[in-house]
Amino acid sequence: MKAKRVTMMDIAKECGVSKASVSFAFNSPDKIKRETYERIMDVAKRLNYIPDPMAKRLSEGKNYTIGFLLPQRIDVSLNNPYAIEVLKGIGESCEKNGYSVNLIPPLHSSIAEAVKFAAVDGLITMGISFSESIKEALKSRKIPVVCIDGRKQDGLPSINIDDEMAAYEQISYALKRGHREFAVIALGRDEYERKGDIRDTTGNRRLKGYERALSEYGLSLSDTLVITTEPTIDAGVRVLDNIIDSGRKITCIIAMADAICFGVMKRARERGIRIPEDLSIIGFDGLENISAYIPLTTIRQAASEKGRKAADMLFSLVQGKEISKGPCMVGYELIEGESVNDEHRL
């Protein structure tokens, strides 16, 4: 027979006090006498009472959980080392504030319903495009939202880097070393972006940076091989095969995610292609302790810091504090590794 769960009423009967006094003992002990509090705690310990967290949340009108709205399917997002670093930063802030994190993957047409019914006190998004249905769902919930890599036109608090300028510096590094034949590996659409939409996404901002740098050398993106893929190591493995199968004489790969670069380097070793002697590659993210090959030349952005800052901003909003809307810019830097050589051809 299943053991009966001990309730506040059981403790109240044992102590000879009201159920309200027991509730005060666990939630507002300053409202009852010290001796009453100690008697209730002694009985609760003897009966092995475990407070019901749902009851506490209902009584306080809080979930003690924030939602992290993922930009891609959960299997893709959790295979993206950048997303994991962001999540670590969010987790640090949650731990400090006594909250947990609920991962909310995209559900396409039903994502608005997921937002409506998610048991969270606030949301953090990462690099997503807001459809009207999602905007309406957020409006109806009346919960605070903070974006990572958000869009200016959404008018929401956001943690960003200057993606356009960072991408400009990324490809300019290769242009200055004589490279002209590029393969650009772009980020795929997020799961909320409708086909055909032209939006101020992270990927589009970086493409603008590439276009601006290329134009200074009499080139354009139309002169490059552009491949769109997911930001994972497995995708990088497939990318190199696609580049070789294209027949294009590529000298340098410009990738929007380090994870893609590591997949490319893994496949290059398998195919006997030397980096950087035969092929150069530049990444984006600056992930640490992941390269098993050679130090990667990359744009380093502080992923964990972005997650931590976004969560800190969200907790300020949850607590009713005012914060500035729009993007809060954080820094980035180009890190010189050993993955870029002077111009050569694959």
C-alpha positions as a printed NumPy array, in Angstrom:
array([[  0.   ,   0.   ,   0.   ],
       [  1.27 ,   3.448,  -0.922],
       [  2.231,   5.524,   2.137],
       [ -0.016,   8.506,   2.819],
       [  1.679,  11.853,   2.168],
       [  2.089,  13.956,   5.306],
       [  0.246,  17.285,   4.949],
       [  0.24 ,  20.62 ,   6.743],
       [ -3.073,  19.602,   8.312],
       [ -1.434,  16.536,   9.871],
       [  1.23 ,  18.767,  11.434],
       [ -1.41 ,  21.252,  12.608],
       [ -3.391,  18.495,  14.382],
       [ -0.245,  17.08 ,  15.989],
       [  0.806,  20.532,  17.245],
       [ -2.652,  21.769,  18.171],
       [ -2.386,  24.851,  15.94 ],
       [ -4.123,  26.081,  12.829],
       [ -3.081,  25.115,   9.297],
       [ -2.342,  28.814,   8.729],
       [  0.237,  28.723,  11.558],
       [  1.986,  25.796,   9.881],
       [  2.011,  27.695,   6.586],
       [  3.489,  30.74 ,   8.34 ],
       [  6.192,  28.529,   9.872],
       [  7.438,  27.518,   6.43 ],
       [  6.813,  30.749,   4.541],
       [  6.675,  33.671,   7.006],
       [  8.05 ,  32.515,  10.39 ],
       [  8.165,  36.09 ,  11.667],
       [  4.347,  36.029,  11.865],
       [  4.213,  33.42 ,  14.649],
       [  5.844,  33.063,  18.064],
       [  9.306,  31.517,  18.226],
       [  8.174,  28.616,  20.439],
       [  5.291,  27.84 ,  18.047],
       [  7.686,  27.849,  15.116],
       [ 10.09 ,  25.48 ,  16.863],
       [  7.279,  23.078,  17.878],
       [  5.987,  22.949,  14.293],
       [  9.476,  22.329,  12.889],
       [ 10.117,  19.523,  15.4  ],
       [  6.876,  17.764,  14.455],
       [  7.51 ,  18.275,  10.737],
       [ 10.921,  16.671,  11.082],
       [  9.553,  13.742,  13.101],
       [  6.785,  13.11 ,  10.551],
       [  9.261,  13.492,   7.67 ],
       [  7.167,  16.255,   6.122],
       [  8.293,  17.504,   2.697],
       [  6.718,  20.829,   1.63 ],
       [  4.757,  20.753,  -1.623],
       [  6.611,  23.169,  -3.958],
       [  3.501,  23.635,  -6.1  ],
       [  1.503,  24.773,  -3.09 ],
       [  4.222,  27.287,  -2.223],
       [  4.226,  28.604,  -5.778],
       [  0.457,  28.944,  -5.856],
       [  0.401,  30.761,  -2.514],
       [  3.045,  33.235,  -3.69 ],
       [  1.884,  33.533,  -7.287],
       [  5.353,  32.571,  -8.535],
       [  6.798,  29.6  , -10.41 ],
       [ 10.454,  30.167,  -9.395],
       [ 11.319,  29.117, -12.943],
       [ 12.393,  31.054, -16.02 ],
       [ 12.02 ,  29.771, -19.565],
       [ 14.8  ,  29.617, -22.154],
       [ 13.162,  29.706, -25.584],
       [ 15.504,  27.738, -27.847],
       [ 16.122,  28.919, -31.421],
       [ 16.225,  25.431, -32.973],
       [ 14.959,  21.955, -32.167],
       [ 16.22 ,  20.751, -28.811],
       [ 18.552,  18.151, -30.369],
       [ 20.191,  20.861, -32.508],
       [ 20.352,  23.447, -29.73 ],
       [ 21.968,  21.063, -27.25 ],
       [ 24.537,  20.007, -29.855],
       [ 25.555,  23.644, -30.309],
       [ 28.435,  24.382, -27.881],
       [ 27.656,  28.115, -28.053],
       [ 24.088,  27.51 , -26.826],
       [ 25.434,  25.334, -24.011],
       [ 27.791,  28.129, -22.908],
       [ 24.902,  30.602, -22.921],
       [ 22.846,  28.164, -20.858],
       [ 25.683,  27.877, -18.33 ],
       [ 25.59 ,  31.631, -17.81 ],
       [ 21.823,  31.577, -17.379],
       [ 22.178,  28.725, -14.894],
       [ 24.691,  30.651, -12.793],
       [ 22.279,  33.553, -12.413],
       [ 19.35 ,  31.217, -11.687],
       [ 21.296,  29.43 ,  -8.981],
       [ 22.148,  32.765,  -7.363],
       [ 18.479,  33.789,  -7.406],
       [ 16.998,  30.446,  -6.318],
       [ 15.321,  29.725,  -9.672],
       [ 15.353,  26.828, -12.118],
       [ 15.432,  26.893, -15.943],
       [ 12.796,  25.408, -18.224],
       [ 14.005,  24.703, -21.786],
       [ 11.258,  25.514, -24.286],
       [ 11.95 ,  24.115, -27.771],
       [ 10.136,  25.459, -30.849],
       [  6.85 ,  23.788, -31.712],
       [  6.261,  25.614, -35.017],
       [  2.604,  26.61 , -35.236],
       [  1.974,  25.693, -31.603],
       [  4.885,  27.697, -30.162],
       [  2.485,  30.442, -29.143],
       [  0.556,  27.888, -27.113],
       [  3.793,  26.702, -25.481],
       [  4.55 ,  30.288, -24.466],
       [  1.008,  30.774, -23.14 ],
       [  1.095,  27.756, -20.875],
       [  4.761,  27.544, -19.845],
       [  4.938,  27.666, -16.045],
       [  7.589,  30.399, -15.895],
       [  7.985,  33.873, -14.397],
       [  9.905,  35.241, -17.387],
       [ 11.489,  34.261, -20.676],
       [ 14.931,  34.486, -22.261],
       [ 15.108,  34.106, -26.024],
       [ 18.195,  33.58 , -28.169],
       [ 18.469,  34.792, -31.741],
       [ 14.836,  34.203, -32.641],
       [ 12.4  ,  36.062, -34.877],
       [  9.139,  37.002, -33.191],
       [  6.013,  36.155, -35.183],
       [  2.824,  38.085, -34.444],
       [  1.351,  35.022, -32.722],
       [  4.306,  34.816, -30.332],
       [  4.093,  38.554, -29.65 ],
       [  0.402,  38.185, -28.796],
       [  1.128,  35.201, -26.55 ],
       [  3.775,  37.165, -24.653],
       [  1.451,  40.132, -24.371],
       [ -1.341,  37.978, -22.965],
       [  0.976,  36.387, -20.388],
       [  2.287,  39.774, -19.228],
       [  5.639,  38.239, -18.275],
       [  9.023,  39.918, -18.798],
       [ 11.215,  38.918, -21.742],
       [ 14.937,  39.456, -22.336],
       [ 16.608,  38.553, -25.63 ],
       [ 20.076,  37.317, -26.47 ],
       [ 21.13 ,  38.339, -30.003],
       [ 17.793,  40.103, -30.389],
       [ 16.491,  42.586, -32.96 ],
       [ 16.288,  46.333, -32.406],
       [ 12.8  ,  46.585, -33.908],
       [ 11.334,  44.258, -31.271],
       [ 12.04 ,  46.928, -28.644],
       [ 12.902,  44.38 , -25.951],
       [ 15.867,  44.322, -23.574],
       [ 18.632,  42.407, -25.336],
       [ 22.262,  41.342, -24.913],
       [ 24.118,  41.664, -28.234],
       [ 27.474,  42.099, -29.843],
       [ 27.99 ,  44.18 , -32.976],
       [ 27.531,  41.189, -35.289],
       [ 27.948,  43.175, -38.479],
       [ 31.26 ,  44.701, -37.401],
       [ 32.528,  41.415, -35.965],
       [ 31.787,  39.621, -39.242],
       [ 33.464,  42.452, -41.165],
       [ 36.638,  41.957, -39.109],
       [ 36.391,  38.166, -39.431],
       [ 36.485,  38.065, -43.23 ],
       [ 38.757,  41.134, -43.495],
       [ 41.446,  39.137, -41.695],
       [ 41.446,  36.618, -44.557],
       [ 41.165,  39.272, -47.277],
       [ 44.271,  41.017, -45.935],
       [ 46.152,  37.723, -46.229],
       [ 45.304,  37.44 , -49.913],
       [ 42.249,  35.19 , -49.868],
       [ 39.58 ,  35.822, -52.517],
       [ 37.889,  32.437, -52.963],
       [ 35.602,  31.932, -49.958],
       [ 33.004,  29.525, -48.708],
       [ 30.742,  31.284, -46.205],
       [ 28.945,  28.928, -43.823],
       [ 25.894,  30.799, -42.596],
       [ 23.513,  30.097, -39.746],
       [ 20.227,  28.465, -40.687],
       [ 16.884,  30.12 , -40.057],
       [ 15.516,  29.854, -36.582],
       [ 12.415,  27.699, -36.263],
       [ 10.164,  30.737, -35.822],
       [ 11.15 ,  32.498, -39.027],
       [  8.67 ,  32.087, -41.865],
       [ 10.037,  31.136, -45.263],
       [ 10.754,  34.198, -47.367],
       [ 10.964,  36.618, -44.454],
       [ 13.844,  39.112, -44.543],
       [ 14.622,  39.938, -40.948],
       [ 17.262,  41.569, -38.83 ],
       [ 18.597,  38.212, -37.661],
       [ 22.056,  37.431, -36.32 ],
       [ 22.924,  35.651, -39.557],
       [ 21.735,  38.508, -41.744],
       [ 23.697,  41.057, -39.73 ],
       [ 26.847,  39.009, -40.228],
       [ 26.179,  38.634, -43.953],
       [ 26.026,  42.432, -44.171],
       [ 29.444,  42.593, -42.544],
       [ 30.862,  40.118, -45.056],
       [ 29.34 ,  42.029, -47.959],
       [ 30.812,  45.316, -46.777],
       [ 34.311,  43.855, -46.383],
       [ 34.191,  42.055, -49.733],
       [ 33.049,  45.222, -51.525],
       [ 36.248,  46.968, -50.403],
       [ 38.148,  44.42 , -52.514],
       [ 35.839,  44.592, -55.533],
       [ 34.015,  41.399, -54.534],
       [ 30.534,  40.517, -53.304],
       [ 28.734,  37.632, -51.643],
       [ 27.564,  36.522, -55.083],
       [ 31.22 ,  35.682, -55.789],
       [ 31.36 ,  33.327, -52.797],
       [ 29.958,  29.895, -52.092],
       [ 27.314,  30.401, -49.373],
       [ 26.109,  27.319, -47.508],
       [ 23.454,  27.51 , -44.798],
       [ 23.533,  24.88 , -42.077],
       [ 23.009,  24.184, -38.402],
       [ 25.712,  25.273, -35.906],
       [ 26.877,  21.778, -34.961],
       [ 30.029,  19.69 , -35.375],
       [ 28.155,  17.083, -37.442],
       [ 27.007,  19.804, -39.826],
       [ 30.618,  20.915, -40.238],
       [ 31.614,  17.394, -41.277],
       [ 28.999,  17.48 , -44.055],
       [ 29.949,  21.016, -45.083],
       [ 33.477,  20.111, -46.187],
       [ 32.172,  17.311, -48.393],
       [ 29.677,  19.757, -49.942],
       [ 32.438,  22.28 , -50.649],
       [ 34.63 ,  19.692, -52.347],
       [ 31.676,  18.307, -54.331],
       [ 30.848,  21.825, -55.551],
       [ 34.04 ,  21.91 , -57.603],
       [ 34.796,  25.452, -56.428],
       [ 38.447,  26.325, -55.777],
       [ 38.025,  27.533, -52.204],
       [ 41.002,  28.835, -50.208],
       [ 39.254,  29.932, -46.999],
       [ 36.119,  28.942, -45.105],
       [ 34.363,  31.655, -43.095],
       [ 31.988,  30.04 , -40.599],
       [ 29.423,  31.679, -38.336],
       [ 30.   ,  29.098, -35.591],
       [ 33.094,  27.44 , -34.14 ],
       [ 31.242,  24.136, -33.928],
       [ 31.05 ,  24.054, -37.727],
       [ 34.807,  24.677, -37.934],
       [ 35.615,  21.747, -35.696],
       [ 33.476,  19.491, -37.875],
       [ 35.29 ,  20.761, -40.96 ],
       [ 38.696,  20.157, -39.363],
       [ 37.68 ,  16.641, -38.331],
       [ 36.593,  15.793, -41.884],
       [ 39.666,  17.495, -43.377],
       [ 41.953,  15.222, -41.371],
       [ 40.004,  12.18 , -42.568],
       [ 40.372,  13.307, -46.193],
       [ 44.042,  14.198, -45.918],
       [ 43.475,  17.952, -46.251],
       [ 45.911,  20.021, -44.191],
       [ 44.775,  23.089, -42.28 ],
       [ 46.035,  25.723, -42.828],
       [ 48.504,  24.523, -45.498],
       [ 45.76 ,  23.398, -47.92 ],
       [ 42.732,  25.202, -46.55 ],
       [ 42.237,  28.099, -44.133],
       [ 39.264,  28.446, -41.809],
       [ 37.998,  31.177, -39.478],
       [ 35.281,  30.658, -36.876],
       [ 32.924,  32.672, -34.742],
       [ 32.195,  32.263, -30.995],
       [ 35.608,  31.736, -29.378],
       [ 34.674,  28.541, -27.58 ],
       [ 37.354,  27.296, -25.206],
       [ 38.654,  23.766, -24.632],
       [ 36.96 ,  22.259, -27.675],
       [ 39.542,  22.116, -30.46 ],
       [ 41.223,  18.722, -30.767],
       [ 43.138,  19.833, -33.855],
       [ 44.868,  23.223, -34.052],
       [ 44.101,  26.553, -32.367],
       [ 41.301,  28.183, -34.331],
       [ 41.363,  31.766, -35.566],
       [ 37.968,  33.051, -34.508],
       [ 35.803,  35.891, -33.241],
       [ 35.489,  35.417, -29.499],
       [ 32.244,  36.48 , -27.86 ],
       [ 31.567,  35.789, -24.2  ],
       [ 28.676,  33.331, -24.468],
       [ 28.435,  32.604, -20.736],
       [ 28.54 ,  36.328, -19.969],
       [ 25.701,  36.952, -22.408],
       [ 23.596,  34.289, -20.71 ],
       [ 24.411,  35.561, -17.228],
       [ 23.708,  39.207, -18.125],
       [ 20.423,  38.288, -19.807],
       [ 19.258,  36.328, -16.761],
       [ 20.343,  39.11 , -14.371],
       [ 18.321,  41.588, -16.435],
       [ 15.326,  39.254, -16.397],
       [ 15.448,  38.878, -12.615],
       [ 15.501,  42.666, -12.285],
       [ 12.287,  42.768, -14.328],
       [ 10.732,  39.914, -12.323],
       [ 11.43 ,  41.946,  -9.181],
       [  9.639,  44.941, -10.686],
       [ 12.736,  47.02 , -11.387],
       [ 13.085,  49.287, -14.405],
       [ 15.827,  48.547, -16.941],
       [ 16.755,  50.051, -20.28 ],
       [ 15.02 ,  48.612, -23.325],
       [ 16.825,  47.787, -26.528],
       [ 20.241,  46.203, -26.983],
       [ 22.951,  46.176, -24.336],
       [ 26.179,  45.714, -26.265],
       [ 28.986,  43.502, -24.991],
       [ 32.461,  43.187, -26.457],
       [ 34.124,  40.721, -28.802],
       [ 37.655,  40.217, -30.136],
       [ 39.385,  38.485, -33.018],
       [ 41.659,  35.725, -31.736],
       [ 44.559,  34.689, -33.948],
       [ 45.038,  30.943, -33.908],
       [ 46.869,  28.759, -36.388],
       [ 44.067,  27.97 , -38.856],
       [ 44.747,  30.687, -41.461],
       [ 47.57 ,  30.734, -43.972],
       [ 48.327,  33.109, -46.821],
       [ 46.336,  32.539, -50.018],
       [ 46.326,  28.997, -51.38 ],
       [ 43.859,  26.812, -53.231],
       [ 42.077,  23.623, -52.223]])
